[in-house]
Amino acid sequence: MSTASSSSSQDGGDGGGDGGEFAGPSHARRRFNTAVWPEPFLEALATQIAIDAGRLAAAPALANIFQVCRTWRSVSQSEPLWQTLTRRIWHRHHLQHPSWHEEYVYRHRTASNFRSRTYNYTILNFPPNENNNEALSCCRLALSDHHLAAGFSDGSVRLFHLPTRIYITTFHPHQRNHLGLYSRAVSGIFFTDNRLVFASLDGDIHVASINVQGAPRRAHLGDVVTDGVLVDFTGCNRWWVGLYAGVPNRAFHVRNSNTEEVVFIGGTLTDPDAVDGWHLLTDLTGQIGRIRITHDDMAVGFTSRRVIVFDLRNQMILGEEEFRREINVGVADAYDNALIFVNSRSVANVLQVGSLEEICRFMARGSLLGCINGGYGFISVGGGIRVWELERGERLYILREQIGNVTAMVVDEQYAAASSVDNTIHLWDFGAHI
């Protein structure tokens, strides 16, 4: 099932999204004659102007300076400049298009589509549960450029190919004795290169190859008695980070993603939630904590009472804040340089990750689950999903599809996905190809 939905023109452009205002770049830095302003200085200046303007305003700001004179038009053709701009503004470090200029234009158009509610909507279908006697619930979702992974309460992970919307396969964890009805429930999933890494509440961590058929490898055998319950799990190409609850002074477990060895265990973030952590093994309805990796080797941990910013490289706390009012952990998230949480009075707070200074705040009444990307916040409310712009807290729209109560959500710079209580997986594609 696939439908297109749009409230604006189909190119989704905003501020010169078609890239026509820029001359096509060469694949190497062009040299030009300027005795006053050397080329690296001009490229650095253009980069700073774009960053200061903001994500969507960067393109028209660049268009203005590139029209000043022949020298600036030559700068616009520098492929290294577009590579820098794409990395700094859109946080893309590899190409999906023939050049960095085209990559930048695509990312700008896609971000414009998020603002204008221009997307394709699809329901992803997959085979039913093999064990019909066991109730199935989707607990976690994860996105990469080409795949979506859905983790379920029985420990299985279903993999989908995003360009074709086709179900690919199901990964099952290694069997072991159950420590509770939901001890095998997936508590975290992420992609690294061609690998899918997922963990369960009992602390087991599995690694599966996306391109090679076969059973996943168990990278770590969990020990609930020693470590507690693994309530959330995330990672990147450098780190794996688990957030545990149930045993004092063992909240954070940090692993080197290359060696898979533990480099740090410690922290008291979840100590007040020990009983609730153990309770997750028999009841999945609670939200104990969340852990997210942002930029510059930083992780952000949330509980209902506190947020901590943690330096993964040096294993030290960079900042923390205790909440006057408890927050809804289901709406706590962090991405790049921003984090969000919603307190008991339904006030959503968006803060800078490094300084914990406020960026904006807005009302988000009835919020249940939520997540953010680099510019927008998606929050499930009353069977629908509302979208906010995060720089000023502007409420933009509600996605047209009513999907009921949501059990998991995820959003990146192109896709948003959510699972509903009937185990339907909903996908919204905001890509510039629309």
N, C-alpha and C positions, 0 to 999 in steps of 0.2 A: 504494500500500500504506500503510495507516494503522492503527495500533493504539493503544489507551489503556493506560497502565500506571500503577499507583498502589499505594502501601503505606499509605495513610491515607484519611480521608474525602475525598470529592471536592471539598469547598469549599476544601481546602488551608489552612484558616484556622489561625492560631496567634496567640494574643493578641488576639482581637477582630477578626479579619480581615474580617468582614462589614460593619464600619463601623457596626453597630447601636448601639454605645455612644456614638456622637457624634450630636448633633442635626445635621440637614441645614444646610449653610452657605448664607448668602445670597451674592449675586454682588457685593456691595460690603461694605466694612467697616462693621459696625454700631456705632453709638455707644451707650454706656451710661453711667449715672451712677456715677462713683466718684471721690471727692475725694482718695482716698489713692493709688491705683494707676492711673495713666493707661493707656489701652488699648495704646499702643505698647510700654510697659514689660512689660505682661502677655504680649503676643504674643512679645516677645523672650525672656521667661522661659520660656514654653512651648516655644519653639524650642530653647533651650539644654537644657531637660530632655529633650526628644526626642533631641537629638544625643548627649547624655551617656549616655542609656540604650542606644543602639545601634539598628541597623536594625530588627530584628524586635521588640525590647523597647520601641521608641518608642511603638507603639500602646497597649499596656496602661498605660504610664506616663502618656500623655496622658489616657486614659480616667479614671485615678484623679484627676488634678487637675481635670478638667472636671466632676467630680461633687462638688467641694468646696462650691460655692455658686452662686447665680444669676449672679454676675459672671463666674465661670469658664465657666459654660455659655454665656454670651453670647460669650465669647472663642472658644469652639469653633465658632461660626457665622461666623467671619471668613474669607471666601474668600482675602484676601491672606495670612492666616496659613497656610492650606493650600498656597498657591502657594510660600511660602517653605520650608515643610517638605518639599514634594515636590522642590524644587530642591536643598536642602541634604542630604537623606537619600537620595533616589533619583536625583539628578542629572538630572532631567527638566526641560527648559526650554520645552517646548511640549505642548499638550494633545492627547490621543487620546480623551478622554472629556468629557462636557458640563461638568464643573466640576473645580476643583483638588482638592476633597474626594474626588470619585469617582476622580480620577487617583491620589491618594495611597492610597486603599483598594485599588485594583487592583494597584498596585506592591507593597504589603504582602502581599497574597494571593499574588502571583506569587513573591516572595522566599520565602514560606512553602512554596510548592510545590517550590522548589529543595531546601529542607531535607528535605521529607518524601518525595521521589522521586515526585512526582505530575506526570505529563506525558503527552503524546501523541507517539507515535513514527511517523515517516513516512520512506519512501525516495523521494527526488526523482528522477524519470525525465527524461531528455533525449535528443534524437536522437544517433545514433552519429557518430563523427568522419567528416567529409566525405572526408578523405584516409585511406583504409583502410591505406595503406602506412606511415603514420606512427604510431608508438606514442604514446599519449596518457596523461598523468599529471596529476592535479590537484595544483597546487602551493600555492594560496592560496584562502582563503575569507574573505568579508566579509559582515556583517549590517547592515541598517538596520531601521527599524520595519516596513517592508512588503516588503523584498526581501532575497534572498540572491544573492551573486555568487560564482562559482567560476572561478578562473583556472587555465589549463592550460599544459602544457609547450610547446605549439605557439603560444603567445601569445594564444589565444582566451579570451574570458570569457563564460560562460553565466549568464544572468540568470533568476531565479525569483521568482514572486509568492508571498510567504509565506502570506497569508490563504487562498489557494486551493490552494497547493502546485503551481502550474502553471508549467511552463517557458515563458518569454516569448520570448527571442531569444538570439542569439550575436553578440558583438562581435568583429571581427577587426582586428588591428593593420594599419597601413600596411606594405606589403612593402618590404624592403630586403635588401641582401646579408647573409647569415648569417656571423657570426664564429665560429661553433661550432655543434654540433648543437643545443644548448639556449640559444643566445643570445636567442631570442625568448620563452623561458619567462617566465611572469608571476612577478614578484618582489614584488608588492604591489598591493593593491586597497583602496579605501575609498569611502564615499559622502559627498557633501556636498549637502544640499538635494536637488535633482532631477538631480544629476550623479553619474556613476560615473567615478572616476579610477583608471587602472591603469598599471603600469609593467612593463618587462621587464629581464632581466639586462643587455642591451646599452645600457640607459640611456634608451630611448625612453619617453615618457610620453604617454598618450592620455586624452582626455576624451570621454565618451559621454553623451548625454541619455537619461534613463530614460523620459521621457514622449513623446519625439519620435523616430520611426523614422528611421534613417539610420546611415551609417558613423561611427565615432568620429573625432574630430579629433586629429591629432598635435600636442600642445602643446610638445613638446621632442624634438629629435633627439639621441639619445645619442652620446657620443664615448668609446668604451672606452679608446682610447689615451691620452687626456688625463685622464679621470676615473677609470678603472678600471671594475670590474663593479658594477652596482647590486644588492647582495645582499638588501636589504630596503627597503621603501617604505611610508610611511603618511602620513596627513594628517587635517585637520579643516577647519572653515570658515575658519580664519585662516592655516593653514600647510600646506605640503607638505614632507616631510622624507625624504631618501634617505640610506641608509647604503651607502657604496661601499668596495670593497677592491681593491687592485692598484696604486695609485699613492700614494706617501707624502704625508701632510699634506692629504689631500682626503677624509677619511672622511665628513664631514657636508656635505650640500647642502640648504640651507633656502631655500624659495621662498615668496613671498607668494601665498596662494591666490587673491586677487582679480586681481592683475596677472600672476600666473604668472612673475614675474621673480625671479631669484636675489638673495637678500639676504645670504647667507653661504656660504662654502666654506672648510672647514678641519677640523682635528682629526686625531689620530693613533690613534684607537681601534682601527682595523683594520690598521694598518701591519704588525704581526707576521703577519697572515694574508694577505699579498699573493698568495703563490703559490696558496694554497687558493682565493682569490677567482677567479683566472684559471681554475682547474681546474673551477669550476662551469659554464663554458661548454660543457664536454664531459661532465660527470658531475654529476647533480643530487643525489647521495646525501648530500652534505655539508651541514652547517649552519654558516655562518660567523658571522653576527651577526643581531641583531634590533634594530629601532627602534620605539618606541611613544611616542605623545603622550598625556600624562595631563592633569591640570587645571592651571590657572594658567599656561598657555603653557610648560609644561615637557615635555621629551622625555627618554626613558630609552633608552640604547643599551647593548647587551650583546655581548660576545664570550665565548669560552671562558675568557678570563683576567681580564676586567675589566667593570665596570658603571660608566656615567657618567650623571649627571643634568645635563641641559643646559637653560639658560634660552634659549628661542627668541627672546624679545623683545630681550634684550640681548646675545645670542650669547656667553654665558659659561658655564663649568662651575660648577655649584652644589655638586656632590659627586661623589666617585668612590671605588671600592673595588676593590682587586686581590684576586683569589681565591687562597687558598693551594692549593686543589685546583681543577682545571679543572671547569667546569660543562657541562651538556648544554644547548646553546643552544636546542634544540628545545623545551625546557620553560621557557625564560625568557620572561616576559611582565610587563606593567605595566598597571594599570587604576586610574583615579582616584588614590588616595593610597597604593597598595600595589604592590609588585613582588615577583616570585617567581623563584627559580632553584633548580636541583637540582645538587648537586656530585657528584663521582665516587664518593663513599661513599653515594649515594642519599639524602642529607639535603636536604630541601626547606626553603629559607629564605624567609620572608616578611618584607619590610622596608618601612618607611615611605619613600615616594619622596623627600620633602623632606630628611629628616635621615639616612636610611639606618640608622635604629635598628630593631632587630629587633622584629617583632610576634609571631611564633611560628616554630616549626620542627617538622617531622615527617618520618618515614621514607616514602620513595616509591620503593621498590625496583622495578627493571625499567622505570622511566619512559622513554618514548620521545618523545612530544610532549605539550604541555600549554598551557593558557591559563586566564585567570581573569576573573571579573567583579567586581562590588563586594563580594561576600560569599563566593564559592565558587571552588575550584580544580578544574579538570577535567584529568586526566592519563591518557593511554593507557598501559595496562600489559597485556601478554600477550593482545592481541586484544579486551580490554574497556576500559571507561573508568571510572576511580574518581573519586569526588568527595569533596573535603575542605572543611570550613568553615575560613575563613582567619583568624578572630579568635583562635582558640585552637589551631588545627591539628587539629581533631577529624575523624577519618575517618568519613564518613557512610554511604556505600554504593557499590555498583558498579551502573552502568546494566545493565539486564537483557539488552540486546542484545549479542551477541558479533559484532564487525564485522571482525575480523582486523587486520592491520597498517594503521596510519593514516598518510596522507600529508599531511594538513592538518587543522587544528582551529580553531574560533572559538566564543566564547560571549559573550553580552551579558546584559541583565537579563531577557530572556524566553526566548531560544532558545539551544540549543547545536547545533553542526553539525560533522560530520567526514566526510572522504572516505577511503575505503579503497583498497587497492592495485588492486582491480578497477574503480576509478572509480565506485563506488557512493557517492552522497551521502546521508548519514543526517542526519535532522533530529529534534531533541527540542524540543517546545514545552511550556514550563512555565507558560504564561499562565493567569491566574486564571479564564478562561472555562471551564476544564476542570471 
